[in-house]
Structure formats: C-alpha cells, structure tokens
Amino acid sequence: MNVLLSGIVGSTAYGLAKPGSDIDRLGLFAADTTAFHGLHGPAESHVTTNPDRTLHEAAKWCRLALGGNPTVMELVWLPDDLYEVRTPLGDELIEIRSSLLSAKRVRDAYLGYATQQFKRLYDRGDGSFSADTRKRTEKHARHLMRLCHQGFELYTTGRLNVRVENPGTFHEFGEEVAADTMTALPLLQRFEERFDQAKSVLPDQPDEAPVEAWLHRVRAAHYTP
C-alpha cells in the first residue's frame, strides 16, 4: 500500500491519554492510478484493529478535509514527533493545509461534532450508570470541550494546535459531566455564541485548486502503464 502520510492521533495526540488508552493511527494512501480505470474503483478506506489504524485513499481524505472534518483534519497539523510515515507528497499536503479551510465548514463541522458528543451524553441519562459507561461519558465530555476549543482556534486564527493546553481542565470537565451531563450544555452554548460573535480569518470557500493539483501529482506518481 502506498501510504503517503500517517501518524498517531486521538487522545495521545491531544495530550489527554490515560494509562491503558488505545493508540489510534490515521493516514492516507494513494491507490494505484490504474485501479481507477476499470469497472470498480479501489477501496476508499482501510480500517484495522490491533493496531487501531484508519487509512483513507487520497481523494477521499481530501473530500473529508475540504468539508471541515475534524478527525481527518488533524492529520496535517500533528506535532512532528507524532508522524510515523512522511513522504515528499505527504509533506506537500501539509504545506497546502490552509487551502483546505473555509469559515462555514469549519464552524459547522466542529460545532456539529461537539453537539453530537453532547447528544451522546444527554442520551445516557442522569449519571447513575456503570463505571465503564462513566469512563466513556468522561471521554465524550473531554472531546466535546476539545472540539469547541480547537474549532474556535482554527476559525479565528487559521491554525490548529492538536495538543491541548492544560489537559487537567479537560479531565476535570469530564468528571463533572459524568456526574451531571447537563453541566456540558453551558460550555457548548458559550462557544456557539463565541462563533457567532467572532470574525473568522478563513475564506468563505476552500481553495480547491492546490488540492486538485496535488491529487494530479499523486496520480502521476502512482501510474504504472
């Protein structure tokens, strides 16, 4: 498989991992160009466990990133020490990462994901659940908080710091929400207001031209007649 870029993501990358936390890996690969010439195109994703790794084909990864998807977006903003595979084409993608961004898509994606996390918390009820469920609730709460902070940073500065500041506050928030899920709602509402009031540095639409050109270079590099 032609892996172009891959690294450690998730809680380890955010600085929120606890002992025993899974190590998640995310990457993108280039299918052989001739694989697109037949009746059936190549697989767009490969997902494995032990180790936990998700690989998206280059075009699919770009479509997701252009839509503001927070999960795939972090791949091109990782600290250098978390990359496990970096190729010249992977480095080129990192260089054009700002082209993937647009104000509305970043706002909608990050707030949308955060809202999904809150719904999961709310659907769990009043906090009277098992220890295992409580751990999952704390995790969803931490990710809700992270998505709000990172999304707002990306929206207002055009940059994304994957590692969060003061991870202890995220763990404290998770414990509070596990005891009472509704304590997450004020944070979500506060960030909705902040997004509404802030002026984004991002354009209205992403700049697809550099991304399209990059994909053409990927196809040319992996074409064998």
Phi and psi in degrees as a GROMACS rama.xvg file:
@    title "Ramachandran Plot"
@    xaxis  label "Phi"
@    yaxis  label "Psi"
@TYPE xy
-88.9399  79.7797  ASN-2
-76.5507  125.102  VAL-3
-96.1519  -31.6953  LEU-4
-158.63  133.273  LEU-5
-156.159  145.704  SER-6
-161.934  175.414  GLY-7
-86.0875  127.007  ILE-8
-123.623  -162.883  VAL-9
70.5861  -152.58  GLY-10
-58.6657  -35.5991  SER-11
-62.6838  -44.4924  THR-12
-66.7379  -36.1225  ALA-13
-74.9757  -16.1511  TYR-14
82.8032  20.3718  GLY-15
-111.523  5.56279  LEU-16
-68.5062  146.733  ALA-17
-113.992  164.851  LYS-18
-54.2048  130.733  PRO-19
89.7425  -4.12529  GLY-20
-65.3162  144.724  SER-21
-66.0574  151.684  ASP-22
-104.859  115.064  ILE-23
-99.6096  139.428  ASP-24
-123.076  142.818  ARG-25
-134.752  143.116  LEU-26
-159.872  179.265  GLY-27
-135.774  150.825  LEU-28
-133.765  163.662  PHE-29
-110.498  119.138  ALA-30
-70.2719  151.065  ALA-31
-57.6387  134.554  ASP-32
-59.926  -35.6035  THR-33
-66.2488  -17.4538  THR-34
-66.5031  -18.1764  ALA-35
-87.352  -3.89624  PHE-36
-89.2053  -11.3483  HIS-37
-96.4864  -167.876  GLY-38
-67.0606  -35.1181  LEU-39
-121.278  125.006  HIS-40
-73.6702  171.077  GLY-41
-72.4397  162.668  PRO-42
-61.2272  138.082  ALA-43
-88.3085  -16.818  GLU-44
-148.92  150.178  SER-45
-129.913  123.74  HIS-46
-122.258  128.563  VAL-47
-128.376  159.775  THR-48
-121.737  154.093  THR-49
50.7969  65.2598  ASN-50
-86.2446  159.066  PRO-51
-79.3813  110.125  ASP-52
-144.813  135.465  ARG-53
-119.745  127.629  THR-54
-122.253  126.96  LEU-55
-107.157  142.238  HIS-56
-63.6211  149.663  GLU-57
-52.6361  -45.8837  ALA-58
-66.1273  -41.1847  ALA-59
-64.3274  -43.5547  LYS-60
-58.1885  -43.4736  TRP-61
-63.6719  -40.9831  CYS-62
-62.5748  -43.3054  ARG-63
-64.6112  -43.4437  LEU-64
-65.7845  -40.5656  ALA-65
-63.4289  -25.513  LEU-66
-81.7888  -2.63426  GLY-67
88.9037  9.51871  GLY-68
-53.8084  115.608  ASN-69
-63.6927  -33.5264  PRO-70
-67.1335  -47.0555  THR-71
-77.0429  -30.0625  VAL-72
-59.7428  -36.6248  MET-73
-65.1856  -18.6161  GLU-74
-59.0724  -34.3957  LEU-75
-95.2143  9.91282  VAL-76
-124.51  14.4479  TRP-77
-69.9763  149.416  LEU-78
-59.579  148.572  PRO-79
-55.8648  -34.6134  ASP-80
-72.4446  -9.44778  ASP-81
-96.7454  -5.53191  LEU-82
-79.4628  134.114  TYR-83
-107.789  -26.0655  GLU-84
-133.143  123.948  VAL-85
-137.147  118.051  ARG-86
-109.035  167.697  THR-87
-55.5593  -40.2108  PRO-88
-68.2588  -34.4709  LEU-89
-64.8973  -41.0997  GLY-90
-64.6557  -36.5541  ASP-91
-62.1861  -38.2967  GLU-92
-65.1584  -41.1894  LEU-93
-59.8471  -38.9723  ILE-94
-65.1035  -28.4689  GLU-95
-104.461  18.262  ILE-96
-59.8257  -32.0888  ARG-97
-65.7577  -24.4019  SER-98
-65.4217  -21.1614  SER-99
-78.0703  -13.2967  LEU-100
-93.8063  144.806  LEU-101
-149.713  147.882  SER-102
-58.5352  -55.4796  ALA-103
-64.3195  -41.007  LYS-104
-68.8747  -37.7994  ARG-105
-65.1345  -47.2415  VAL-106
-59.4969  -50.5846  ARG-107
-64.4318  -39.6289  ASP-108
-70.3297  -49.2845  ALA-109
-70.016  -45.1806  TYR-110
-66.756  -35.1952  LEU-111
-63.6194  -44.4979  GLY-112
-65.0351  -40.4547  TYR-113
-62.7489  -40.1733  ALA-114
-64.2335  -38.3747  THR-115
-61.0613  -41.568  GLN-116
-61.7503  -41.3766  GLN-117
-64.0219  -40.8956  PHE-118
-61.3636  -39.0186  LYS-119
-62.9218  -40.677  ARG-120
-64.5077  -46.9895  LEU-121
-63.0475  -39.9426  TYR-122
-67.4867  -17.1858  ASP-123
-78.8964  -18.2154  ARG-124
102.3  -143.641  GLY-125
-94.576  8.98759  ASP-126
93.4181  -4.56575  GLY-127
-89.6456  69.8129  SER-128
-133.999  179.171  PHE-129
-67.4049  165.533  SER-130
-62.4198  -37.8665  ALA-131
-65.6045  -43.1832  ASP-132
-65.801  -35.7169  THR-133
-62.0915  -40.1877  ARG-134
-62.99  -41.4915  LYS-135
-65.9862  -37.0716  ARG-136
-64.2546  -43.5237  THR-137
-61.2995  -39.7659  GLU-138
-64.3415  -45.8399  LYS-139
-62.7628  -37.3133  HIS-140
-65.9253  -42.6048  ALA-141
-61.3609  -41.4172  ARG-142
-69.6789  -33.9282  HIS-143
-59.3298  -48.2369  LEU-144
-63.1439  -43.0855  MET-145
-62.5603  -45.4059  ARG-146
-60.626  -39.9666  LEU-147
-63.2923  -49.6361  CYS-148
-66.0435  -47.8155  HIS-149
-68.8117  -39.2812  GLN-150
-63.2449  -41.4802  GLY-151
-67.7056  -38.5025  PHE-152
-62.254  -45.7961  GLU-153
-64.4021  -39.3998  LEU-154
-65.8837  -38.6052  TYR-155
-97.4192  -20.8926  THR-156
-119.086  -18.9269  THR-157
78.083  10.9299  GLY-158
-131.961  155.748  ARG-159
-129.706  118.949  LEU-160
-95.0248  110.403  ASN-161
-68.3675  -40.2445  VAL-162
-77.9158  125.555  ARG-163
-79.9259  153.608  VAL-164
-85.2344  145.949  GLU-165
51.3819  63.2056  ASN-166
-57.5118  -25.1529  PRO-167
-59.5744  -34.7272  GLY-168
-67.6009  -29.7893  THR-169
-70.7337  -40.2995  PHE-170
-68.1329  -39.144  HIS-171
-62.466  -41.6224  GLU-172
-62.2777  -41.5473  PHE-173
-60.0703  -41.4037  GLY-174
-66.93  -39.8153  GLU-175
-63.5173  -42.8394  GLU-176
-70.044  -34.0424  VAL-177
-63.2594  -30.7199  ALA-178
-79.7882  -32.2571  ALA-179
-152.824  103.738  ASP-180
-60.7553  -27.2458  THR-181
-71.1142  -12.5236  MET-182
-69.4599  -11.1883  THR-183
-80.5277  -23.4374  ALA-184
-63.5985  -43.923  LEU-185
-59.1624  -37.1479  PRO-186
-64.4088  -44.7466  LEU-187
-62.3048  -44.4312  LEU-188
-65.002  -37.6142  GLN-189
-64.0094  -40.8456  ARG-190
-74.2658  -30.5629  PHE-191
-60.501  -41.9608  GLU-192
-66.7815  -40.2014  GLU-193
-63.891  -41.581  ARG-194
-61.5375  -43.2962  PHE-195
-63.131  -34.6862  ASP-196
-89.3908  -19.2998  GLN-197
-83.6816  154.03  ALA-198
-101.958  123.577  LYS-199
-82.0405  146.142  SER-200
-86.3281  -5.40562  VAL-201
-84.942  153.191  LEU-202
-72.5543  167.226  PRO-203
-68.3357  -31.8646  ASP-204
-131.861  147.808  GLN-205
-68.0929  159.923  PRO-206
-94.9459  96.9167  ASP-207
-76.4286  -19.7206  GLU-208
-58.9673  -49.1959  ALA-209
-62.694  -33.0535  PRO-210
-69.7722  -43.6478  VAL-211
-61.1378  -43.6955  GLU-212
-63.132  -39.8565  ALA-213
-62.1551  -43.6481  TRP-214
-62.3612  -36.8127  LEU-215
-63.5035  -37.8717  HIS-216
-67.5936  -36.5426  ARG-217
-62.6397  -46.6557  VAL-218
-64.264  -39.914  ARG-219
-65.5952  -38.1284  ALA-220
-71.2108  -21.377  ALA-221
-118.56  31.1684  HIS-222
-103.97  122.469  TYR-223
-122.898  108.174  THR-224
